[in-house]
Amino acid sequence: VLLVALAQAASAYEGAGLTHEQAVDAGAAPQLTKAPVLLDFVQAAYPPEAADAGEGADVAMTLELDAQGHVASVEITKSGGAAFDEAAKAAVLQFRFSPAELDGKPAAVRIAYVYHFKLVTPAPPEPQAADAPPPPPPVNLKGRVLERGTREAVAGASIWLPKSEQSAEADADGRFELRGVPAGTVHIVVTDPHHLKFETDEEVTANDVTDLTAWMLRKLGGGYETTVVGERNEKDVSHHVLEKEELSTVPGTFGDPLRVLQSLPGMAKPPLLSGALLVRGSNPQDTQVLIDGVPIPLLYHFGSGPSVISPSYIDQIDFFPGAYGARYGRAIAGIVDVTTGGPTPTGIHGQANIDLLNAGFYVETPLGHDARFGTLSLAARHSIVDFVLPFAQGIIAARSRGTSIAVLPSYWDYQARYTLGLGHARLELSAFGSNDQLKISEAGTTTTQPFSLTNEQGFHRFRLKVSEVTDGWTMWIAPTAGVTLNTADFGDNGTLGRNSIDLNVRSLARKQLLPWLTFEAGLDVNAGWYDNSFTTTPAATPDDPMPAPVSRDQRVNLSSYALYSEVVFQPIERLRIIPGLRFEVYRLPHSTVPSFEPRISARFTVNDRVTLKAASGLYREAPLASQLDPNTGNPYLGLAMSEQTAGGVEVRILPKLSLDVQGYFNARSNLVVSSSALVERDGQMVFERLNNSGIGRAYGLEVLLKQDVTERMYGWIAYTLSRSEQLDPATQTWVPVTYDETHILTVVASYKFQFGIEAGLRFQLVTGMPQTPVLGSTFNANTGNYVPIYGAPNSVRAPTFNQLDLRVEKIWTFDWWKFSLYLDVQNVYNASNPALTIYDYRYRQSTPLNGLPIIPSLGVKGVF
Amino acid sequence: MRAPILALLFAACAFNFDSPSQVKDRRILGMSADPPELAKGAVPADVTLRALIVDVGDGGVVNYAWSSCAVPPTPNANAVAECPDGGVTFASGVASVGELLETVPVPPTVRALLGAGGRGLSVQWQIQLSIDSDAGELVGVKTVTLTPDPVAGQALNTNPVMSGLTFDGQDWPADMPLSINFDSCSDSMRVTMMMGRRKTLGPCTHTLAPVFDAGEAQTYQGTDSTGAALTKVELLNFDWFSDEGTLQSATTRQQNPMGVSLRPTGDLSNTWDEPTTKTDGATFWVVVRDSRGGESWLHRTLVFP
């Protein structure tokens, strides 16, 4: 006699797999709006030999469901034995689910499923009824099955009492009840395929209810996952998505997800002490950095410090190194779009962390039962180095002779989000911001006066987003307002300010009009009102011994208004063609410039393993506001442009191992370059300073061999072969640009050992950046200084950069929370990595300026 | 990332480069033009050029060549333009190390520019001096200030003048070397050095100061940071050089409240540490510049009997 216990289908959709799918900004990719539900369950035939032997088993599978909810294919991921596998597969192929929906329309999905085969004793024959059935025995054992560390319910867990041969199954909340459990000491066994077995002995009485909480420890990684079939961003050819686990544990990043960008193909290694994003050899300002689609002025504190958004708040990072779709614009190189948030929290969760430099927290909670009043998440972080540093500098100052300089950096950032579901609609309010403050003070010497500088820069953004999925349409609109601050206070010498009020509005509407045609259109408006100001105290003059401070305000308004549209045209199942057009109007200080930017991409699925892809497009960007300032730049600058083409192939070598190879060519023109020409402006001969005469090009090959996150490991090998050049107007020859790096090799690997220990490494090997040699110098008698005589521009290179980083983390899991201790060591073997050449006053003597030495960082983190 | 901040806070960069104030080989320390400024209506036939060439030891002789060219101005004040084809050579020869003297006629292009007058500047006049040295050719460039639109009533710039130098508060005459005993001073006049946590006394230190008449500082019409017209007073910079011992500062400056970097106190004196081992003496050179193209220099000699 046998009985088959079923792991509830609903439980199969929970877990990390959904996390990154749900978090996709509605502007970016399809959302899973309805999970499939098992409608028709078919019981498997229990293998007779196994039944006779009293054996049970669990068979883990990956089911591929078609858009109608039928099981299209079954893949055994964990065998329970040939007989069990065959029986489970035969039964599962007859299951029928309700169709899953992406953005409100039926779609094919892949789910994990576990079929439990368990022998139970048949129920005794029903006693002959007398007049009425006897009342059921009372519940005298109940409880809840929760996961250790996260307190998530373990739905579907089996509760087994061997002595009385009673069983129960945890419901969606992890709760269970058993009636009539014989009094006395009862041995209880709780099992679940993704958790370690939980066993306990409890005293049970006949009349009282014994309450049990079973804390189950999750096995290594794994868990149920739902994976959207096909590409999440199927429109883009050059696109890399990183999952949460890959974002927070890459060695050398100190747990900072945005540092992982530096390890992807297409991204050059930035110069010493810089965190600039250098995509395919372009300038930093040629790459847009967005948080939830909103442009932000800086990605890292102090330009190269920790990222300005708390690591725990980041859900996903999309990196487009080029040839991206019409949805984005204003960047002639790449796009980095950081998606925040995640799935709706089922309870209060959060984390706190502290290391040598900062401390932060993150907390998320539903408001009301089933989040009926919405959800709230908060994160904040503050540096602590500003509390520690004065002591260190005090010691240094006490031991030094003569002048002493005190440097005091501090920073903080915050993020907050409130979401509320309103039927088909969703309301989201969010705020995020960052502030950096750097104080430098110098006590002065006999020849120099005391000096102080306070530099403060930051930004604040407030965003409202309303989205709705109805009648097959996915629509949303998200206005954002904010300010960007950058001030410098030079004590009684004066102040400098470069502040702006920023406005951004994005909206999107998308619908699958026909089975082979999906339409998307959107609005993208961005405006900045910049105020460049300074105040200074002029020198005393014979006419005015006590001059009043003078100040200047220079306003630069820069805005652009874009409409875009693109369609996904799928004439045959294997081919997708996505033509798009972005029409943008740029309002510059002295002109209004329309820009038509056609783009197209295509993907052809050769077979289950191989996909070919290609894309091309036109891209433009406005100059920086500082470049348009008439006092420091050229207000007549126009738009820079790039024509990008990319193509390649994706190969799924193994289910979790993929290879992505692509080549690209970018032709850049109208680039902003410096100019020493004299031009007539308003009747005056003035230096032009900047113009749009720059011409550049970049081409290369990018290879990514990636091991997706599995139970124990993840990793990738990224290799970029590239050349980025600019035309030298003097010689009419192509010379490498400052950020050109011919070979960029990055190896990342992380492995989970037993006992909660995870270790990883990152190794980088990068061609040195181009440098312009100094051949000698000329003495400038008017200033008394020497002027270098340069050789051919960027004709030599710094030595090859090589560095190994290691990270080891130990996690202790308690019932209610987890605690981790990590050590991240950058530049393990202390490679010198000369990055720059420093010269003496007359450019005769020189010495290399080496890269950062070995830097260990120790930190702790608590997650609840 | 934490690393750059750590580097910023704790890293100390020390490079063992020669100080600009140390004369260890042949150098051009100064070049002056007289007058240093040419303006519409005040263009002389010739300009007198001087150059200060120094070397260690006896110095010997130097092969030199003067050339000039008219080139477009550069937006960077410290940059020098490259003379097309090296410019036009107007004098060359062999001379003893020390001060070179030469005159050069004002070229026609400069005369034409100044004759036309008007606002803005389309040409600058550059004087170039090339000399030989053990390290190859040394090149110095002097840019003569051209003013096509002079301010009415404003005197043209002249080279600033130092009348002398003081050594520990005493006048230091130019006509004879100053003689002092080596390493002969009180402990309070010595450099204090740290050897780990232990203080030790170093060589004797002396105070040098330029002598000049601050009342002779010229005023001129300039602009403030906003571009508004402003009457300014010349602010002088003093560059210090010696062939022995150590000067504490390579440059001392008059106070300039407009600067946003480390502002000078206006203390123009300098200190000089005697060499750690006895030498015959030391030679000092001080070059003064007015930041408008005017400059001059003096030198003094010190001997250890």
Interface residues (C-beta under 8 A of the other chain):
Chain A: T253 F254 D256 R259 L273 S274 G275 Y300 F302 G303 S304 G305 P306 D355 L356 L357 V385 L389 A392 Q393 R399 R401 V407 P409 E442 G444 T446 T447 T448 Q449 F451 F490 N493 G494 F534 T536 T537 P538 A539 A540 T541 P542 D543 V550 S551 R552 S676 L678 Q684 M685 V686 F687 R689 G776 T778 F779 N780 A781 N782 T783 G784 N785 V787 Q826 I838 D840 Y841 R842 R844 Q845 T847 L849 L852 I855 S857
Chain B: M1 R2 A3 P4 I5 L6 A7 L8 L9 F10 C13 F15 F17 D18 S19 P20 R27 I28 G30 M31 S32 P72 P73 T74 P75 N76 A77 N78 A79 V80 R119 G120 L121 S122 A135 G136 L138 V139 G140 V141 K142 T143 T192 M194 T219 D224 S225 T226 A228 L230 T231 K232 V233 L235 N237 D239 S249 T251 T252 R253 N256 P257 M258 G259 V260 S261 L262 R263 P264 T265 D267 V287 R289 G293 E295
